[in-house]
Amino acid sequence: MSDLSMSSWISKYPKFAICILQFAIVAACYGQEAKEAKDLSSQDKSRLNRLKDGREAMTAEDKELLKQAAQFQLRRLTQDKYWRKQPPENKSLDDFVEDTFKLIPMPAAQKPLSDGQQQFLEAFASAYLGPIDEALHHREPIVKVNAARILARIAEAIGGSYLPSQAASGQTKVAEELLKTLKDKDQIDAVKFWALHGLEGLFTASYSYSAVPVNERPNRRALTKADLEDQCIVALVEFVLRKPNLSPNPTPEEVEAFRYVRRQAIRALGQTRFPAVMNKKEFVGTPTALALSRVLVDDGTSPTASLSEKLEAAIGLCQLQTNLTDGYQPDYAARAVGLFIVELGKSFNNRPQVGPGQSDNYPWKLFAARLLDALKAWKEANPTNTEAGKYIAALFDKVDAMIRTVQRKQGNVEVNALQAWLQNPSPNSSLFKGHPEAVVKPAEASGE
């Protein structure tokens, strides 16, 4: 086609011509990106593994290697030959995600990351966040979900590391990406589920898994930027209390899927430790303690919370630190926890009998062990020289044997004594002093 005829054709079909040109530009850009996204050599992979293990020090060239690895690994996740057809090379998307996981140094309780590993993790996050964000906006859900899994693993690694100040930027960037994903109205819940996992990982930073007295915690804040941490807490509360995005006549499977994602949000919220986000003695959004208490007593939650969700809410309330929010009155929350334990005991007593090879409807032993640990720590964190501490200690004394019965899975739980004791109000009539509106209205006990 001559230049003249091309010009005539463009003049005759301008809109179509523009589309063709745009497609050509995009195709050219994609081709260039695909060409640049090369796998690392065996030597380079060995180098990154030594850095991950803290055996060698980072250099500027290593940061470029990480960028190359990020571009290759995330670009590979977008290729439909791995999720539309039989995967070649005996590889699947899960295998590729695991390849990325293997490069992320994960701290352990008895083996925190070295300074060199933390520097590597900071560089890793910096290199991967851009390609991850791009993949999170891919048209295919499976690509988004796998990118979110990688983001969550990075957050878990950073959250479990006592990051020094020089690594704070990586923590902040990861938190911002997680927050943006959670608040994105167009993002699917399967992706948000992993964003919630990531936030849970970040909020584990500087804390043990159980509540401890305020003067024994290494850091009041999980994130180095207080305003960003507050935004994450508020977003988690909003997610827990959000209206269901279900069809008009949802199937039981749809309801359970909604609860499954919400349970992860409750679990993450329980790790935040702050009873409320405050600004000049006023609440910013719904207080954490109030949201968790509402879940426990079915106050406005829709659909009503499952027993698994309520367990996470009870543990979360036990983990909130009394001294982190002025005026917090945890005895009021303790009564909500007591009401849940009555429901837990009744559900245990009415559990279906299972035969050989069958599974219980709930992991009762795990439920009991986690709840008992949380209650013990809550009791220790609130000394009995306070009104609230006395009430929490009294609650623990009444529920200890009940929970141990569930843990042993022998006999029935005696709930009548606790139920009668809970008929009396807690010493304080609201969750926060000076805020009589911070109360819950327990609904009638309901099943799953």
N, C-alpha and C positions, 0 to 999 in steps of 0.2 A: 504494500500500500504506500503510495507516494505521500510526500508531505502535504501536498494540496488536498488530496483525497482524505487524508487523516483530519486535516483542519475542517473540511466540509462535514465529515462524519461527526466530529465533536460538536460542531455547530448545530447539527440536526438532532443529536441525542446527548445533550449536555449532562443531564442527570446520570444517565447510564455511564457516560464516559468518566465522570467524577468517581463513581463507585469503583470502576475498573482501576483507575489510578490509585485510589485509596487501598484497594486490595493489593496492588502491586507493591506499594510502599510497605504495607504490613508484612507481606510475604518476604520482601527483601530484608526487612529488619529481623524477622523471625529466622530467616536463613542465616543471617550473620550471627545472631545469638546462638543458634544451634551449632554453628561452626565453632564458635568460641567456647562452648560448653563441652570441654574435653575432660575425660577421666584423668586422674593423677597416675603417674607412673608408680611402679612398685616401690621405688626408692623414696618417692615423695610421700607415699602412704605410710611407709615405715617411719619417716621423719615425723609425721603428724602423730603417730602412735607414741613415739618417744616423748613428744611434747605433752600429749594428753596424760602420760604417766608421770610427768614432772621430772624426766631424766635429763632434759636439755632445756636451755633457755630460749625464749621467743626472739625472733628477729623480724625485721620489716619484710624480708622475703617470705617468711612463714605466714604472715598475714595475707600475702598474695596467694599462697597455696590454699589457704582456707577459703578465700573468695572463689577460687577456681573449683574447689570441692563443692561449695555451696551451689554454684551455678549448675554444675553437672548433676548433682544429686537431686536438686529440686526440679530441674528441667526434665530429668528422666521420669519423675513421677507424673508428669503431664502427658507422657506418650501413651496413646491409646492402645498400642500393641501389648501393654502390660495389664490393661484392665478390660479390654474388649474381647481379646482372643486368648488362646492358650499361651501363657508366658513363654518366651524363648529362653534359651540358656538355663532352663530349670530354675528360673528366677521369678518371683512374684513381687508385687508392690510391698508386701510385708517384709520381704527380704531386703528390699532397697531402703525401707524405713529403718530396719535394724542395722543396715550398714552405717546410716547416719548416727543412730544411737551409740554405736560402738566408738564413735569419735568424741562423745560427750563424757567428760570425767564426772563421775557421780560420787559424792561424799557419803560416808557411812558414819554412824554414831561414834564408832571407835577409831575411825580413820578419816579425819577431815582432809580437805584438799590442801596441798602445799601452796606456798605463794606462787610458784611457777605454774601449777595447775590452775589456780585462780586467774592468773594472767592469760593463760591459754583459753579458759572458758570465756573470759571477757572478749577476747579476739574472735572466738568462735561465734558468740552471739552477734557481734557486730557484723561479721561476714554473712551470716545466715538470715538475719531478720529481713533484709530487702527481698531476697528470693522467696522467703516464706510468705511475706505480705502479698507478693504477686500471685503466688499459688493459692492463697486464701480467697482470691477474687476470680479464680478460674471458673469456667462455666460448668465443669463436672464436679458433682458433690464428692466423689471419691478422691479427687485431687485435693480439694479443700480439707477434707477430714485428715488425710495423711500429713498435710502441711501443719495442721493444727496439732497433731500428735507430736510432731518434732518440736513445735513451739512449746508445748506443755513440758516436754522432757528437758528442754533448756531451762525453763522456769523452775522446774523441780531441782535441777542441779544448782542453779543460782540460789534458790531458797534454802537449800541444805548447806550452803557454804557460808561461813562467816566472812563475807566479802570485805576486804579492806577498802578504804576510800578510793583507791585508784581504780577499783572495779565497779564503782557505783553507777557509772554511765550505762553499763550493760544491763544492770538491774533495772534502771529507770526505763531504758528503751524496751525491754521485755514487758515490763508492767504496762507501759503505754500501749503496746501492741495488743496485749491481752484485754485491756480495758476497751480499746477501740473495737475489737472483735465482739466482745460481749454486748456492747451498746449498739452494734450495727443492726438496724431493723431488717435489713435484707439478708442477713446471714442466717444459715440454717442451724437448727438446734444441735445437730450432730457435731458441728464445728464448735458451737458454744459450749458443749459438754467438755470438750478438751481445753477450751479457754478457762473453764471453771477449774479443771484439774490443775492448770498452770497457776492460777491464782492461789489455789490451796498450797501448792508447792512454795510459792513466794512467801506466803504468810507463815510458813513454818520457820522462816529465818529467825534466828536469835531467840527461839523459844524451844522448850521441851514439848513433848506431846501432851503433857498434862499441865494443869494450872500450878503455878508456883508463886510464893509471895513476891510482891512487887520489888522488894529490896534485893531479891536473889536473881532477878532476871538480868541477863547481860545487856539488854537493850530494850527501851520502851517501845521502839518502833521496828517493824519488820522491814520497811522500806526507808531509804535515806531521805526521800522527799515526802514530808508529812502531808502536804496537800494532795499529792498523787495517791498516797495511801488512803486518805479520807475519801477520795473519789472512787477508789476501788471498793471500799466498804459500802458506800452508798449504792453503787451499782449492783453489788451482790444482794443487798437488802431488796432493792427494786426487783431483781430477778426472782428472788424467792417469793415475793408477794405479787408477782405479775398475774394478770388475768390469763386463763388458759387459751392457747391458740389451737383449740380443738374444733372439729367439725360439729355441726348442730346435734348430731346423734353419734357420738364417738363410740367406737368399739372398745371393749375392755383392753385390747392391746394398745390402742392409742392412749388411753388413760394411763396405763402402766408406763408407757414410753415417756409421757409428760412427767410423771412422778419420778422416773429414773433420773432424768436430767435435773429436776428440781432438787432431788436428794443430794446430787453433787454440789449444787449451789449452797445448800444448807451446810454441808460438810465444810466447804470452803469458808463460809461465813463464820462458822464456829472457830476457825483458826485465827480470825482477825484479832481476838482478845479484847477489843474495845467495846464496852457495853453500849456506847453511843458515839456518834460524831457530833461534836458541839461547836458552836460559834457564839461566843459571848453569852454563854449559859442557855442558848437556844438550840434545839435539835436541828441538825441538817438531815432532812429526810426522816424516815422512821428509825428509831433506835434499834441497834442490833438485838439487844435483849428483848425488846418488845416483839420484833419479828420472829425470833426463835420461840418465844413464849406463845405467840399466836399459833404457830405450827403445832406446838405440843397439845393445845387444848381445842384445836379446830375452830379457832375464832376467825372466821372470814376466809380461810384458805379454800380454794376451789381448783380442782377437786380436793376433797378432804385428804389430809396427809396419810400416807401408809405408815405402818408400824416402823418400817425401816427409816423413813424420813424423820419420824418422831424420835427415834433413837439418836440420830445425828443431831437433832435439835437439842435434846437433853444433854448430850455430851458437849455440844457447843456452849450451852449455858454454863456448864461446869468449868469450861475453859476461860470464860470471860473474867478479866481481872478487875476486881472491885475498885482498886485505887486509881485506875486509869480514867475514870469518869467521875467527876464530882457529883455527889448526891445519889450514886447508884445504890439501890437497896436490894441485895441479892436474895434476901429471904422471900420476897414476893415471887421471884423466879423459882426459888426452891419449891414453893407450893405447886407450881405448874409441873415441875419435875416429878413431884410426888404423885400428882394425878396421872401422869404418864405411866409411872411404875405400877399403879393399880391396873391400868389398861394392859400393860405388858404381862402382869401376872394372870389376868383373866384370859388373855389370848394364849398364854402358855398352857393354862389349865384346859382350854378348849381346843388345843391343837389336834389335828387329825392324826389318828394312829397310822404308823407306817410299818410296812412289812419288810422282809429281807430284800435288800437291794434297792429299797426306796429311800428318798430323801425327805427330810423335814421341810415344812413350808418356810421355816426360817432357820438360820444358823444360831440356835439358841445359846450354845456355849460361848460362841464369839460375842454375841450380843451382851451376855451377862458379864464376861470378862472385861470388855471395853467400858461398859457402864460402871462397873465396880471400881475400876482404876480411876475413872474420871471423878466419881463421887468422893473417893478417898483424897484425891488431890485437892478437890474443891473444899473439903472440910479442913485440910491442912492450911490452905491459903486464906481462910477466914477464921481467925482466932476466936475462941469462945468468950473473950472479954468484950465482944460486941453483941448487940441484940441479934444481928443477922447471923453471926457466927454460931451463936447458941442454937438458933433454929435449924441451920444447916447440919450441925452436929446431931441434933435430935432426929432429924429426918434420916440421916445416915444410920443411926442406931436402929431405927424402925425398919429400914429396907435391906440392911445387910444380909440377914438370913433369907429374906425373900429372893434376893438376886442369886444367892448361893444355891438355892433350890433349883433355879433355872439353869445355873451353870452345871450342876450335877445331873440334871435331867432325871431327877428321882422324886416321885410324889407330886403333890399339888402345892401351889403357892397360896399361903394364907393372906388374903387381901383385906379382910374385914377390919382388922385393927388399924391398919394404915388408912383405910377409907374413913373410918370414924374419926381418927385424929385430924384428918384434912378438912373435916367439917368446920373446924375452928379456923378463923382467918390467921394469916401470918402477922407478925408484929407490925409490919408496915403495909399500908393499904394501896401502894403503887410502886412501880419499879424505880422511880426517881423522886427524890425529895423535892417538893415544890412543883411537881408535875402530876396532878391528880388524874390527868387524862391518860397517863401511861399505865393502863390496866388492860386486862384481858377478860373476855366473857366466855368461860368454858361451855362448849356445846355438849350435848348428850354423847356418851360414849358410843362409838361406832366401830364397825369392823373395817377390814382392809378396803 
